[in-house]
Amino acid sequence: MSNDKKDVRVALSFDFDACSSWIGTLGATSPSMVSRGEFGAIAVRRVLALLDKFEIKGTFFIPGHTALLFP
């Protein structure tokens, strides 16, 4: 086996839709359905902390509704 290092690059991207998908085209009215998307705000903080800890860059794609709801 060769000891040559390989130049490997990875792009990390995250879709943060929160509850917009549940109240958007799905037309959900049940609090149970809508609450599923609210856990995204907690998850994003955890992902950001992990990226920060390891000094990793990432790209987030966020619908306008979600950006307004979870600034």
N, C-alpha and C positions, 0 to 999 in steps of 0.2 A: 504494500500500500504506500501511496505517496503521502508525504507530509506537507505537500503544497496546500496553502490555504485557498479556499474558494471565495470569490466575491459574490455573496448572496444578499439580495435585497428583498424586502417585504414591504408591502403597502397595507397599512391597517386602516380600515374605514368602518364607521359605525352608523347605523340608521337608528336615530332616536325619534320614534313616532309617538311615544307615550300613549295617551288614550285617543289620539286623533283618529287612528284606524278604527277604533271601536265605536266612535260617535260619528264617523264619516260615512263612508259608503255602506257600511254594514247596518246602519240605522238602529244600533242597539239602544234600548231604553232601560234595560235591567242594570241596577247598580252593580251587580256582580260582574257583568261584562265590562262596564266602564272602569271598575276598580282594578282590573287586570293591567291596564295601561299605566296606572299611577305608580306601579312599582319601578317603572323605567327611570323615574327621577332619582331613586335610591341607587339603582344599578349604575347610572351615569357617574355619580359621585365616586363609586368604587372603581370604575374603569379609569376615570381621570386620576385617581390616587395611584393606581397601579402604573399607569403610563408615566406619571411624574416620578415615582419611586425609581423606575428603571431608565428614566430620561429617554422615553420613546415618544416619537411624534405619531399622531393619528389624525384622521379627518372625520368630522362628524357631519352627517346630513340630517337636517332638522326641518320639519315643516313649519311654516310661519305660525300656525295655531299652537304648536308645541313650544316654540320659542317664546311666545307671549305668555303661555300658561305656566311655564317653568323657566323663568329667566335665569 
